[in-house]
Amino acid sequence: MSSFPTPHLEKLQATLSNDKLPASDKPRIQRALERYHDWIAKIDAVQGQTHHALEAAVGLLNEYRLFLDLEVIFDSDNDFLHRQKGQLKLDNSVIEEFLPRVVALSLGDQIREQALEVGPTTCFSAVYFASGLAAEQQGAGIEIRTKNQDFAISKPLYLRASHDSGFSNAAERETRVAYVVAECKTNLDKTMFQEACATAHDVKSAVVASRYYLLCEWLDMTPVSTAPTEIDEVIILRKAKRISSNVRKDYASAAGRRERREDYERHLTLYPFSPEMLERFIRHIASLMTHEAVVEEDVLAKGYF
């Protein structure tokens, strides 16, 4: 792939131009922008479809996120960056920008062969017709409902509708159809999980062969089985639970963050993004991109298919 979406870069630029950003924090965001470009250049320099290449890319991800989480956000003498993390999406957008690159690193040949697009995008959710007997519309008033996805492997989709078999007075719509969808969460709690269950249902109602994965950095709920849901798998990228709320409350002030800095850094260092978990996600995608024809003799020999 020659180009990738840049959601994290856009969040950095939006934060820098945010009127509410304290003046003393602007150098932090400017420094983050410099490190961002260096980070992307290093990731793009990683070559090969091996486990070692994946480990190298994930190592670069961990270096950049540690810098962003600790030196840019946590160490600020103001509370704006820490308190507004959820709104600014500085941390969460990093994995959204990283995923397309690491998937392309491992599966670039297959992606190009199948003319797929990888990354955050807006995809088809449903189709409806805004017309009636007394209110005839061009192409039966065909309309497309879409949904933003944090990560998708998708293809363009062009729809044409008309009341005439020759497609006169037709209406045309353009969208994207997603075959793999992943929702990215920093902290996964019970409410988010329930919302993801509903999203997975919508995704698979729109495209019956699609797959839906829920990726999170930190687990913030008691694990439950995904079997009764339409989520294919929940992958915990750091293989760890979120820091407890009685500790996090001390992060609300700059003084509290300074006092807790060593513990916070230790937690981030002890539980980095796991190459194993990202490799698992990539293997799921790879298995979907390989089509094996069903051979009758093999089926009869095994007794199932």
C-alpha positions in Angstrom: 0.0 0.0 0.0 1.4 3.4 -1.0 -0.5 5.5 1.6 -2.2 5.0 4.8 -4.9 6.9 6.8 -3.4 9.2 9.4 -5.9 9.5 12.3 -3.2 10.0 15.0 -1.5 12.8 13.0 -4.9 14.5 12.6 -5.5 14.3 16.4 -2.1 15.8 17.1 -2.8 18.7 14.7 -6.3 19.2 16.1 -4.9 19.3 19.7 -2.2 21.8 18.8 -4.9 24.1 17.3 -7.3 23.6 20.2 -8.0 27.0 21.9 -8.3 25.2 25.2 -4.7 23.8 25.1 -2.6 25.6 27.7 0.2 27.6 26.1 2.8 25.7 28.2 1.6 22.4 26.7 2.1 23.5 23.0 5.8 22.6 23.0 4.8 19.1 24.2 2.5 18.6 21.3 5.0 20.1 18.9 7.6 17.7 20.2 5.1 14.9 19.8 4.6 15.8 16.1 8.3 15.6 15.6 8.5 12.2 17.2 5.5 11.1 15.3 7.1 11.7 11.9 10.3 9.9 13.1 8.1 7.0 14.4 6.3 6.6 11.0 9.6 6.8 9.1 11.1 4.0 11.2 8.0 1.8 10.9 7.9 2.3 7.1 11.6 1.2 7.0 10.8 -2.2 8.5 10.8 -4.8 5.8 9.8 -8.5 5.6 6.8 -10.7 6.4 8.5 -12.4 9.3 7.9 -12.6 13.1 11.0 -10.6 13.6 9.7 -7.8 11.4 6.5 -7.8 13.3 8.4 -7.6 16.6 10.4 -4.7 15.3 7.3 -2.8 14.3 5.6 -3.4 17.7 8.8 -2.4 19.5 8.6 1.0 17.7 4.9 1.2 18.7 5.8 0.7 22.4 8.6 3.3 22.3 6.3 5.9 20.8 3.4 5.2 23.1 5.6 5.3 26.2 6.8 8.7 25.1 3.3 10.0 24.4 1.6 8.5 27.5 4.4 9.5 29.9 6.4 12.5 28.7 3.7 14.3 26.8 0.5 13.6 28.7 1.3 12.3 32.2 4.2 14.7 32.9 2.3 17.9 32.0 2.1 20.5 34.8 -1.4 21.2 33.5 -4.4 18.8 33.8 -5.9 19.5 30.3 -4.1 16.7 28.4 -4.7 14.0 31.0 -8.3 14.9 31.7 -9.3 15.3 28.1 -7.6 12.1 26.8 -10.9 10.5 26.0 -12.0 13.5 23.9 -8.7 14.3 22.3 -8.0 10.6 21.4 -4.3 11.1 21.3 -3.6 7.7 22.8 -6.3 5.6 21.1 -5.6 7.0 17.6 -2.1 5.6 17.8 -3.2 2.0 17.4 -5.7 3.1 14.7 -2.8 4.4 12.7 -0.5 1.5 13.5 -2.8 -1.4 12.6 -3.0 -0.8 8.9 0.7 -0.6 8.7 1.4 -3.7 10.6 -1.3 -5.7 8.7 0.2 -4.5 5.4 3.7 -5.4 6.6 2.5 -9.0 7.1 -0.1 -9.4 4.4 0.8 -6.7 1.8 0.9 -9.1 -1.1 -2.5 -10.5 -0.5 -4.0 -7.0 0.1 -2.6 -5.8 -3.2 -3.7 -8.9 -5.1 -7.3 -8.6 -3.9 -7.4 -4.8 -4.3 -8.3 -4.4 -0.6 -8.2 -1.2 1.4 -7.0 -1.3 5.0 -7.6 1.2 7.8 -10.2 3.4 9.5 -13.0 4.2 7.1 -16.8 4.6 6.7 -18.6 1.4 5.7 -22.0 0.2 4.5 -24.4 -0.5 7.3 -27.8 -0.7 5.7 -29.9 0.3 2.6 -33.4 1.8 2.7 -35.8 3.4 0.2 -37.3 6.8 0.9 -40.2 6.6 -1.5 -43.9 5.7 -1.5 -46.9 5.3 -3.8 -47.7 9.0 -3.4 -44.1 10.1 -3.3 -42.2 8.4 -6.1 -38.4 9.1 -6.1 -35.6 8.5 -8.5 -34.3 5.0 -8.0 -37.0 4.4 -5.4 -35.2 6.9 -3.2 -32.4 4.6 -2.4 -30.3 5.7 0.5 -27.3 4.2 2.2 -26.7 4.1 6.0 -23.0 4.0 7.0 -20.9 3.6 10.1 -17.4 4.8 10.9 -15.1 1.9 11.7 -11.8 2.2 13.6 -10.3 -0.5 11.4 -11.7 -2.3 8.4 -10.5 -4.4 5.5 -12.9 -3.2 2.8 -13.7 -2.8 -0.9 -15.6 -0.1 -2.8 -19.2 -0.8 -3.5 -21.3 0.9 -6.1 -25.1 0.5 -6.1 -27.6 1.4 -8.8 -31.4 1.3 -8.4 -34.3 1.9 -10.7 -37.9 0.9 -11.2 -36.9 0.1 -14.9 -35.0 -3.0 -16.0 -33.1 -0.8 -18.3 -32.1 1.4 -15.4 -33.6 4.6 -16.8 -34.0 7.3 -14.2 -31.6 5.4 -11.9 -30.1 6.5 -8.7 -26.5 5.6 -7.9 -24.8 5.4 -4.6 -21.2 4.7 -3.6 -20.1 3.2 -0.3 -17.6 0.6 1.1 -18.3 -2.9 2.1 -16.3 -4.2 5.1 -15.2 -7.9 5.4 -13.1 -7.5 8.5 -14.0 -4.9 11.2 -12.1 -4.2 14.4 -13.1 -1.7 17.1 -10.2 -0.3 19.1 -10.6 0.6 22.8 -8.1 1.9 25.3 -10.0 0.5 28.2 -12.7 -2.1 27.7 -15.5 -2.0 30.3 -18.9 -3.7 30.4 -20.8 -0.9 28.8 -18.4 -0.8 25.9 -18.6 -4.6 25.5 -22.4 -4.5 25.3 -22.2 -1.7 22.7 -19.7 -3.8 20.7 -22.1 -6.7 20.8 -24.7 -4.6 19.1 -22.2 -3.2 16.6 -21.1 -6.8 15.7 -24.7 -7.7 15.0 -25.1 -4.8 12.7 -21.9 -5.5 10.9 -22.8 -9.1 10.2 -26.4 -8.3 9.3 -25.0 -6.0 6.6 -22.3 -8.4 5.3 -23.0 -12.0 6.4 -19.4 -13.3 5.8 -17.8 -10.4 7.7 -15.8 -10.8 10.9 -15.8 -8.5 13.9 -13.0 -8.2 16.4 -12.8 -6.1 19.6 -9.3 -4.9 20.4 -8.4 -3.3 23.7 -5.3 -2.2 25.5 -6.5 -2.8 29.0 -9.3 -4.9 30.4 -11.6 -3.0 32.7 -14.3 -5.6 33.3 -14.8 -9.2 34.3 -14.2 -11.4 31.2 -17.3 -13.0 29.8 -17.8 -15.5 27.0 -18.2 -14.2 23.5 -20.0 -17.4 22.4 -23.5 -15.9 22.8 -22.5 -12.8 20.9 -21.5 -12.0 17.3 -18.0 -10.8 18.3 -15.5 -13.2 16.8 -12.9 -12.5 19.5 -11.8 -10.0 22.1 -8.0 -9.4 21.9 -6.3 -7.7 24.9 -3.3 -6.1 23.3 -1.3 -5.5 26.5 -2.5 -8.7 28.2 -3.3 -6.8 31.4 -6.0 -5.1 33.4 -6.4 -1.4 33.8 -4.9 0.3 36.8 -7.4 0.3 39.6 -9.6 3.4 40.2 -8.3 4.0 43.7 -4.8 4.6 42.1 -6.0 6.5 39.1 -7.8 9.1 41.3 -4.3 10.3 42.2 -3.6 11.1 38.6 -6.2 14.0 38.6 -3.6 16.5 39.7 -0.1 17.3 38.5 1.2 16.8 42.0 -0.4 13.4 42.2 1.0 12.4 38.9 4.5 13.4 39.9 4.2 11.3 43.1 2.9 8.3 41.2 5.1 8.7 38.1 7.5 5.8 38.9 4.7 3.4 39.4 2.9 4.5 36.3 6.0 4.1 34.2 6.6 0.7 35.6 3.1 -0.4 34.7 3.4 0.8 31.1 6.8 -0.9 30.8 5.7 -4.1 32.4 2.7 -4.4 30.1 3.7 -3.2 26.6 1.7 -4.0 23.4 2.2 -7.7 22.8 3.6 -8.9 19.4 1.8 -12.2 20.1 -1.6 -10.6 20.3 -1.1 -8.5 17.2 0.2 -11.6 15.4 -3.0 -13.4 16.5 -5.1 -10.7 14.9 -3.1 -10.9 11.7 -3.5 -14.7 11.6 -7.3 -14.3 11.8 -7.2 -12.0 8.8 -4.8 -14.3 6.9 -7.1 -17.3 7.4 -10.0 -15.3 5.8 -8.0 -14.4 2.7 -7.2 -18.0 1.8 -9.9 -19.8 -0.1 -9.6 -23.6 -0.3 -12.0 -25.5 -2.6 -14.0 -28.2 -0.9 -13.1 -31.6 -2.4 -15.8 -34.3 -2.1 -13.3 -37.2 -1.6 -11.7 -35.3 1.3 -15.0 -34.5 2.9 -16.2 -38.2 2.7 -12.8 -39.4 4.1 -13.1 -37.0 7.1 -16.9 -37.3 7.4 -17.5 -33.6 7.9 -17.2 -30.2 6.2 
